[in-house]
Amino acid sequence: MQNKFVILMEKAERDFNVSVELIKGDNSYWTPTPLEEVLELDSFGIIDIGDDQSDFEKLISLIHEVGHVIRHKDSN
């Protein structure tokens, strides 16, 4: 399962211009780049995935957070 997470993580970083990082704990979230800085940084933010989650939960959390990125990009 870890391999699938890494593949999806790399795809999310490449396709959606985000950085995906593992953080301590079981919480996952997306921190968007402020809109006025997106063009300058060419980044839509950081997705933090809690390392205390199971591999399956990490996959689901990453997909969930990518959904926030997609919705944010589409609304702008």
LINWO-V92899 format. One record per residue. N is the residue number from 1. D_CENTER is the distance of its C-alpha to the mean C-alpha in Angstrom with 1 decimal. Layout:
N/D_CENTER  N/D_CENTER
This chain:
1/17.5  2/15.8  3/16.4  4/14.6  5/11.4  6/11.8  7/12.7  8/9.8  9/7.4  10/9.9  11/10.2  12/6.7  13/7.4  14/10.9  15/10.9  16/8.6  17/9.2  18/6.1  19/6.4  20/4.8  21/7.7  22/9.9  23/11.9  24/15.3  25/15.8  26/14.7  27/12.6  28/8.8  29/7.6  30/6.0  31/8.6  32/9.7  33/12.0  34/15.5  35/16.8  36/19.7  37/17.7  38/15.4  39/18.3  40/19.3  41/16.1  42/14.8  43/11.3  44/9.3  45/7.8  46/5.9  47/3.2  48/6.3  49/7.6  50/11.3  51/13.6  52/16.4  53/15.0  54/16.6  55/15.1  56/15.3  57/13.6  58/10.6  59/10.5  60/11.0  61/8.5  62/5.6  63/7.8  64/8.5  65/5.4  66/5.3  67/8.9  68/8.8  69/7.7  70/10.5  71/12.8  72/12.6  73/13.2  74/16.0  75/17.6  76/18.1
